[in-house]
């Protein structure tokens, strides 16, 4: 009888505790989707995470997050909510995640869109220009490598995950980076 009661209590406690643990693991930071209008060109769609403790009087780090390949519509938000914001939330950084303009972050069109997004973010938030990082996964990792190489004066760190590079994407860079 005592053995059966103990087993029942274990089963009951699992059913009571599991939803709490599961909800803690599924925490999704608050993300907003916005657009930058460009006359005669497609809008730049992006998602943004602003940390809860953000103060306009204090310079805040910025992370640019570049999504993986596939349909770009909404991919920035999916990447930001599903991976990036949860991983970097404790850094207190503003995180922006654009949807790519086409299927490659290495295109001149994406280069222009990203620079426009970073300028727009700096106009609206107090960004610490000495703490701007770029991160990406798969296609976004390739874009991270290219953006950090092309704009080494802008980015102070690069974090790329799961990519394969060819010699046309590799340049000498002193950018702090993880692979």
C-alpha contacts under 8 A as a table, 3 or more apart, distances in Angstrom:
res1	aa1	res2	aa2	distance
1	X	4	X	5.14
1	X	5	X	6.17
2	X	5	X	5.06
2	X	6	X	6.06
3	X	6	X	5.13
3	X	7	X	6.26
4	X	7	X	5.11
4	X	8	X	6.16
5	X	8	X	5.04
5	X	9	X	6.16
6	X	9	X	5.13
6	X	10	X	6.27
7	X	10	X	5.06
7	X	11	X	6.24
8	X	11	X	5.08
8	X	12	X	6.03
9	X	12	X	5.01
9	X	13	X	5.93
10	X	13	X	5.12
10	X	14	X	6.17
11	X	14	X	5.14
11	X	15	X	6.41
12	X	15	X	5.17
12	X	16	X	6.21
13	X	16	X	4.96
13	X	17	X	5.84
14	X	17	X	5.20
14	X	18	X	5.59
15	X	18	X	5.52
15	X	19	X	7.08
16	X	19	X	6.48
16	X	20	X	7.43
17	X	20	X	5.30
17	X	21	X	6.30
18	X	21	X	5.11
18	X	22	X	5.88
19	X	22	X	5.03
19	X	23	X	5.97
20	X	23	X	5.28
20	X	24	X	6.24
21	X	24	X	5.12
21	X	25	X	6.32
22	X	25	X	5.17
22	X	26	X	6.21
23	X	26	X	5.00
23	X	27	X	6.37
24	X	27	X	5.48
27	X	86	X	7.70
28	X	81	X	6.01
28	X	82	X	7.44
28	X	85	X	7.77
28	X	86	X	6.82
29	X	49	X	7.43
29	X	81	X	6.75
29	X	85	X	6.39
29	X	86	X	6.73
29	X	89	X	7.64
30	X	49	X	6.41
30	X	50	X	7.87
31	X	47	X	6.48
31	X	48	X	5.59
31	X	49	X	4.84
31	X	50	X	7.61
31	X	77	X	7.53
31	X	80	X	7.83
31	X	81	X	6.95
32	X	47	X	5.44
32	X	48	X	5.35
32	X	49	X	6.62
33	X	45	X	7.26
33	X	46	X	5.72
33	X	47	X	4.14
33	X	48	X	6.34
33	X	77	X	7.10
34	X	45	X	5.98
34	X	46	X	5.51
34	X	47	X	5.98
34	X	48	X	7.60
35	X	43	X	6.18
35	X	44	X	5.42
35	X	45	X	4.56
35	X	46	X	6.20
36	X	43	X	5.53
36	X	44	X	4.99
36	X	45	X	6.64
36	X	117	X	7.59
37	X	42	X	7.48
37	X	43	X	4.69
37	X	44	X	6.61
38	X	41	X	5.32
38	X	42	X	6.42
38	X	43	X	5.54
38	X	44	X	7.62
39	X	42	X	7.85
44	X	98	X	7.13
44	X	99	X	7.24
44	X	101	X	7.78
44	X	113	X	6.61
44	X	117	X	7.70
45	X	98	X	5.81
45	X	99	X	5.62
46	X	76	X	6.22
46	X	77	X	7.09
46	X	96	X	6.72
46	X	97	X	5.39
46	X	98	X	3.82
46	X	99	X	5.71
47	X	76	X	6.19
47	X	77	X	5.20
47	X	80	X	7.35
47	X	96	X	5.74
47	X	97	X	5.17
47	X	98	X	6.18
48	X	77	X	7.93
48	X	80	X	7.95
48	X	94	X	7.21
48	X	95	X	5.60
48	X	96	X	4.49
48	X	97	X	6.34
49	X	80	X	7.96
49	X	85	X	7.02
49	X	94	X	5.67
49	X	95	X	5.09
49	X	96	X	6.55
50	X	54	X	6.77
50	X	93	X	7.14
50	X	94	X	4.80
50	X	95	X	6.76
51	X	54	X	5.45
51	X	89	X	7.08
51	X	92	X	5.53
51	X	93	X	6.38
51	X	94	X	6.23
53	X	92	X	7.32
54	X	58	X	7.77
54	X	60	X	7.48
54	X	92	X	7.52
55	X	58	X	5.51
56	X	59	X	7.31
56	X	125	X	6.51
56	X	126	X	5.61
57	X	126	X	7.05
58	X	126	X	6.62
59	X	126	X	4.97
59	X	127	X	5.03
59	X	128	X	4.57
60	X	92	X	7.35
60	X	93	X	5.97
60	X	94	X	6.94
60	X	126	X	6.09
60	X	127	X	4.81
60	X	128	X	5.02
60	X	131	X	7.86
61	X	92	X	7.25
61	X	93	X	4.66
61	X	94	X	6.28
61	X	127	X	5.90
61	X	128	X	5.21
61	X	129	X	7.56
61	X	130	X	7.92
61	X	131	X	4.98
61	X	132	X	5.86
62	X	93	X	5.31
62	X	94	X	4.87
62	X	95	X	5.76
62	X	96	X	7.69
62	X	127	X	6.43
62	X	128	X	7.25
62	X	131	X	6.51
62	X	132	X	4.79
62	X	133	X	6.33
63	X	93	X	6.63
63	X	94	X	6.28
63	X	95	X	4.67
63	X	96	X	6.37
63	X	132	X	5.81
63	X	133	X	4.77
63	X	134	X	5.53
63	X	135	X	7.17
64	X	95	X	5.95
64	X	96	X	5.15
64	X	97	X	6.01
64	X	132	X	7.71
64	X	133	X	6.21
64	X	134	X	4.59
64	X	135	X	6.19
65	X	76	X	7.64
65	X	79	X	7.91
65	X	80	X	7.16
65	X	84	X	7.20
65	X	95	X	6.95
65	X	96	X	6.08
65	X	97	X	4.72
65	X	98	X	7.39
65	X	134	X	5.96
65	X	135	X	4.94
65	X	136	X	5.54
65	X	140	X	7.62
66	X	76	X	6.97
66	X	79	X	7.97
66	X	97	X	6.00
66	X	98	X	6.80
66	X	99	X	7.93
66	X	100	X	7.92
66	X	105	X	7.78
66	X	134	X	7.67
66	X	135	X	6.21
66	X	136	X	4.53
66	X	137	X	6.92
66	X	139	X	7.88
66	X	140	X	4.39
66	X	141	X	7.19
66	X	143	X	6.98
66	X	144	X	7.07
67	X	75	X	6.28
67	X	76	X	5.67
67	X	79	X	5.74
67	X	97	X	7.37
67	X	98	X	7.88
67	X	99	X	7.43
67	X	100	X	7.81
67	X	136	X	5.90
67	X	137	X	6.03
67	X	138	X	7.64
67	X	139	X	6.87
67	X	140	X	4.81
68	X	75	X	7.76
68	X	79	X	7.90
68	X	136	X	7.28
68	X	137	X	5.42
68	X	138	X	5.11
68	X	139	X	4.68
68	X	140	X	5.04
68	X	141	X	7.77
69	X	72	X	7.24
69	X	103	X	6.62
69	X	104	X	7.72
69	X	138	X	7.11
69	X	139	X	5.35
69	X	140	X	7.46
70	X	103	X	7.27
71	X	75	X	6.98
71	X	103	X	7.90
72	X	75	X	5.05
72	X	76	X	7.41
72	X	99	X	5.29
72	X	100	X	5.61
72	X	101	X	7.48
72	X	102	X	7.15
72	X	103	X	7.29
73	X	76	X	7.79
73	X	99	X	6.12
74	X	77	X	5.48
74	X	78	X	6.32
74	X	99	X	6.33
75	X	78	X	4.95
75	X	79	X	6.00
75	X	98	X	7.99
75	X	99	X	5.81
76	X	79	X	5.21
76	X	80	X	6.01
76	X	97	X	4.72
76	X	98	X	5.03
76	X	99	X	4.83
76	X	100	X	7.87
77	X	80	X	4.99
77	X	81	X	5.94
77	X	97	X	6.54
77	X	98	X	7.76
77	X	99	X	7.90
78	X	81	X	5.38
78	X	82	X	5.71
79	X	82	X	5.23
79	X	83	X	5.61
79	X	84	X	6.41
79	X	97	X	7.57
80	X	83	X	5.75
80	X	84	X	4.77
80	X	85	X	5.38
80	X	95	X	7.92
80	X	96	X	7.88
80	X	97	X	6.23
81	X	84	X	6.54
81	X	85	X	5.77
81	X	86	X	7.06
82	X	85	X	7.39
82	X	86	X	7.21
83	X	86	X	5.80
83	X	87	X	6.23
84	X	87	X	5.12
84	X	88	X	6.03
84	X	89	X	7.96
85	X	88	X	5.27
85	X	89	X	5.18
85	X	95	X	7.20
86	X	89	X	5.40
87	X	90	X	7.74
88	X	91	X	5.54
88	X	92	X	7.75
88	X	93	X	7.51
89	X	92	X	6.08
89	X	93	X	7.09
90	X	93	X	7.97
98	X	114	X	7.56
98	X	117	X	7.97
100	X	103	X	6.71
100	X	104	X	7.12
100	X	105	X	6.43
100	X	110	X	6.42
101	X	104	X	7.60
101	X	105	X	7.74
101	X	109	X	6.66
101	X	110	X	5.61
101	X	113	X	7.72
102	X	105	X	7.94
102	X	110	X	7.92
104	X	107	X	5.95
104	X	110	X	7.69
104	X	139	X	6.94
104	X	143	X	7.55
105	X	110	X	5.67
105	X	111	X	7.35
105	X	139	X	7.02
105	X	140	X	6.62
105	X	142	X	7.38
105	X	143	X	4.71
106	X	110	X	6.75
106	X	111	X	6.99
106	X	142	X	7.56
106	X	143	X	5.50
106	X	146	X	6.39
106	X	147	X	7.63
107	X	110	X	5.33
107	X	111	X	6.30
108	X	111	X	4.88
108	X	112	X	6.23
109	X	112	X	5.28
109	X	113	X	6.21
110	X	113	X	4.88
110	X	114	X	5.91
111	X	114	X	5.29
111	X	115	X	6.25
111	X	147	X	7.51
112	X	115	X	5.21
112	X	116	X	6.13
113	X	116	X	5.07
113	X	117	X	6.11
114	X	117	X	4.97
114	X	118	X	6.13
115	X	118	X	5.10
115	X	119	X	6.13
116	X	119	X	5.10
116	X	120	X	6.09
117	X	120	X	5.05
117	X	121	X	6.08
118	X	121	X	5.06
118	X	122	X	6.16
119	X	122	X	5.12
119	X	123	X	6.27
120	X	123	X	5.10
120	X	124	X	6.40
121	X	124	X	5.23
121	X	125	X	5.93
121	X	127	X	7.90
122	X	125	X	5.30
122	X	126	X	6.36
122	X	127	X	5.69
123	X	126	X	7.67
128	X	131	X	5.46
128	X	132	X	7.11
129	X	132	X	6.08
129	X	154	X	7.66
130	X	156	X	6.60
131	X	155	X	7.46
131	X	156	X	5.93
131	X	157	X	7.83
132	X	154	X	7.05
132	X	155	X	5.12
132	X	156	X	5.60
132	X	157	X	6.92
133	X	155	X	5.30
133	X	156	X	5.69
133	X	157	X	4.68
133	X	158	X	5.60
133	X	159	X	7.75
134	X	144	X	5.92
134	X	147	X	7.96
134	X	148	X	7.21
134	X	155	X	6.81
134	X	157	X	6.52
134	X	158	X	4.91
134	X	159	X	6.36
135	X	140	X	7.31
135	X	141	X	6.64
135	X	144	X	5.74
135	X	158	X	5.69
135	X	159	X	4.55
135	X	160	X	5.39
135	X	161	X	7.89
136	X	139	X	7.37
136	X	140	X	4.04
136	X	141	X	4.10
136	X	142	X	7.48
136	X	143	X	7.08
136	X	144	X	5.71
136	X	159	X	6.72
136	X	160	X	5.09
136	X	161	X	6.23
137	X	140	X	4.67
137	X	141	X	4.52
137	X	142	X	7.83
137	X	160	X	6.05
137	X	161	X	4.75
137	X	162	X	5.81
137	X	163	X	7.08
138	X	141	X	4.94
138	X	142	X	6.54
138	X	160	X	7.93
138	X	161	X	6.32
138	X	162	X	4.96
138	X	163	X	4.70
138	X	164	X	7.93
139	X	142	X	5.19
139	X	143	X	6.33
139	X	163	X	6.86
140	X	143	X	4.82
140	X	144	X	5.96
140	X	160	X	7.59
141	X	144	X	4.79
141	X	145	X	6.28
141	X	159	X	7.64
141	X	160	X	4.42
141	X	161	X	5.60
141	X	162	X	6.73
141	X	163	X	5.76
142	X	145	X	5.16
142	X	146	X	6.30
142	X	160	X	7.46
142	X	163	X	6.16
142	X	164	X	7.36
142	X	165	X	6.78
142	X	169	X	7.68
143	X	146	X	5.06
143	X	147	X	5.83
144	X	147	X	5.21
144	X	148	X	5.89
144	X	158	X	6.56
144	X	159	X	7.30
144	X	160	X	6.19
145	X	148	X	5.34
145	X	149	X	6.11
145	X	158	X	7.36
145	X	160	X	7.16
145	X	169	X	7.24
145	X	170	X	7.60
146	X	149	X	5.12
146	X	150	X	6.00
146	X	169	X	6.16
146	X	170	X	7.67
147	X	150	X	5.12
147	X	151	X	5.75
147	X	152	X	7.81
148	X	151	X	5.22
148	X	152	X	5.18
148	X	154	X	7.87
148	X	155	X	6.08
148	X	157	X	7.83
148	X	158	X	6.54
148	X	175	X	7.04
149	X	152	X	5.37
149	X	171	X	6.50
149	X	172	X	7.60
149	X	173	X	5.96
149	X	175	X	7.68
151	X	154	X	5.36
151	X	155	X	6.57
152	X	155	X	5.51
152	X	156	X	7.31
152	X	173	X	7.27
152	X	174	X	7.91
152	X	175	X	6.61
153	X	156	X	7.67
155	X	158	X	7.29
155	X	175	X	7.76
156	X	175	X	6.57
156	X	176	X	6.92
157	X	175	X	5.97
157	X	176	X	4.95
157	X	177	X	5.84
158	X	175	X	6.89
158	X	176	X	6.25
158	X	177	X	4.66
158	X	178	X	6.71
159	X	177	X	5.50
159	X	178	X	5.01
159	X	179	X	6.44
160	X	163	X	7.47
160	X	177	X	7.54
160	X	178	X	6.29
160	X	179	X	5.28
161	X	179	X	5.73
162	X	179	X	7.64
165	X	168	X	7.96
165	X	169	X	6.07
165	X	170	X	7.04
166	X	169	X	5.65
166	X	170	X	6.75
167	X	170	X	5.14
167	X	171	X	7.97
168	X	171	X	7.89
